[in-house]
Amino acid sequence: MVVVFDSQPVLHAARRAVRVLTIALIASGCGGSSDDTTSSTSTEPATTTTDGIEVPVGATLHATVHFEGAVALDGEYDVEHRSSDPERNSCDGLTDANNPNGLFVVPFPSILGGYHIAATATASPYAGAGEYGVDDLPGLQVALEDAAGTTSDFHLAPPTTATLTVAADASGTFTFAGLTTDTGQLLSGTVQWTCS
């Protein structure tokens, strides 16, 4: 299970971030303010922020992922979203276009199928529920580290395509095709989720 705090995404596909299981993203919760986003694996019912404030789970995103190409990977996972802002600490709050930084972060897992995953797929600017294309997802990238410690960094390169669809209930779908490594390996995939 991934725990996400609302704020600026920390989903940088760097090898160190992969090793310590940090994702933004998604991070994966979605969007937020500028000072309290972190991701980690946890089963705790509440977490303490850097300000010493207990923040309860506000929403749980139940997700599936399918990757194909250089890496074939399928699985299910949950992402817990927590926000110190009561207005954002719910499924409805995640889709609010008036969140502090105007972001929506795709909920990726941190570990799945023997891979550590660090991914950045953030709609910015975020204008509320709707559809976002590749131009609305700056910095789109996925890093996959296998059990041997080998990391493959997949990034935007023409003709990469991507679509993020966010529903009013904070459910959504993210599809991408043609992310590439510097050596020309390709990765495509789909992430789908519901919110409760």
N, C-alpha and C positions, 0 to 999 in steps of 0.2 A: 504494500500500500504506500502511496506517495502522499506526503503532506505538503500543501502549498499555502504559503502566506501571501496575501494580496499585496502587490507592489510592483515596482519596476522589475522586469523579468531578469532572472539570473541564469538563463538557459544558454550559456555560451558553450559551444561544442569544443571545448578544450579538453585535452587528455586528463589534466588534473581534476576538472569538474566531473568527468566521467568516473574517475576513480573514487571520488568522495560522494558520488551519487547525487550531484547537484543538477537540477533541471529547473527551468523556469516555467515550464512550462508546463510548461508549461507549463510551474510552472504549470506547472500546469494547471493550475486552477484557471484563472483568467484575469488578466488586467490588473490595474490598480494604482496605488500611490507610489511614492518614490523611496520609501525607506524601510519596508519590512517584508520583502519577498525572500523566502528561502524555501528549499525543498529538501526533504529527507524522508527516509523510511521510518514509519512509526506505527504503533498500534495504540498509542496513548489517547485517551478521550479529550484531553486539552493539552495545550502547549504554552510555554512561556515565551513571550517575545523579548527582544532586547531591552524593552522598557520594564520588564518584570510583570507584565500583565498577562493573565491567563486568557487565552482566546479559544473558545469552543469551535468545533467543526461547524461550519455554516452550510456547507453543501458537499455532497459526495457525487463525483462524476464516475459513472460505471462505463468503462470503455473496452473496445476491442481494437486490435491493430493487425494489419496485414502488410508485410513488406515483401517485395519480390525484386528479382534482378540479381545483383551481386550478393545479396543476403536474402534468404527466404526465412520469414519469421511470422508467426501467427500467435495470438494470445489474447487473454482478457485480464483486466486489472481495474483497480479503483484508485481514484485520486481524491484526497480530501482537501477541500478549500477552506481556508480560515482567513478571516480579515478582522483587524482591530476596528474597522469601520462598520458599525452595525448595519448601515445601509447597503453594504456590499456582501455581508455575510449570509447569503442565501442564493438560491438559483436565480430568483428575480434580480437580485443585486448584481450577479455576474453579467447579465445582459444589459444593464443600465449603461446607456451611452454617455452618461455624465460622470463616469468614474474619473478619478483624479488625473490619470495620464492618458486616457483615451486608448486603452489597450485591451485586447482579448488574446489570451495565450492558449494554444492548443494543448490539451492534456496528454502528454506522452508518459510512458512508464519510465522508471529509472533502471530497472533490470527486467529482462524478459528473455526466456529461451536461451539462457547462458550468455547473454550480451548485456553489457552496461550501455545505456542509451543516454545521450545528451543531445537535445534537439531544441532548435529555436524555430517556432512557427507562430509569430505574433502579428495579429492584425493591428496596424497602426497607420493612420489614425483609425480608431474604432468608433463607428457611428451608430452602434446598436445592432439588434438582430438583423440579419440579411446575408448577402453573399459578398465575398471578398476574393479578388483574383491575385495572381502572383505579384503584381505591382503593389498590392496592399500588404504584402508580407515581407518587409525588408529583413535581410539577414537570414532568410530561410536556409537551414542547414540541419543535418542529422549526422551524429558521430556514433559509431557502433564499435565497442571494444569487446573482442572475443575473450574466451577463457585464457588464452595464451598471452593476453596483453596487447595484441595487435589491434590498432585503431584504424578504422576506415572513416575518413571525413568526406561526407557527401554535401555538395554546395550547389547553389544556383549557377547555371550556365546555359546559355541558349541551346536548345529550345525548351528548357524546363517549363512545365505547366503546373499550376496549383490552384485549388479552389477551396476556400473555407466557407461553410454555410453554418450560421448560428441561428437557432430558433429562439423565439421569445421565452421558452421554458428552459433555456441554457443547454438544450441538447444540440448536437451538431455533427457535422461530417467534415473531414479534411482529407482531400485527395491530392496527390502530387505524382508527377512522372518526370523522369529525366534528371534527377539530382545526380551529380557526377563527382568522382574523385579526380585528383590531378592526373591519375594514370588512365582515366577514361572508363572506370567501372561505373555502372548506372544503378540507381535505386529508385523504385516507385513504390507507392503505398497508399493505404487508407487508414484513417483513425476515425472511429465513430463512437459517440458517447450519449448517455442520457444523464440527467441531473436529478438528485433527490435530496 
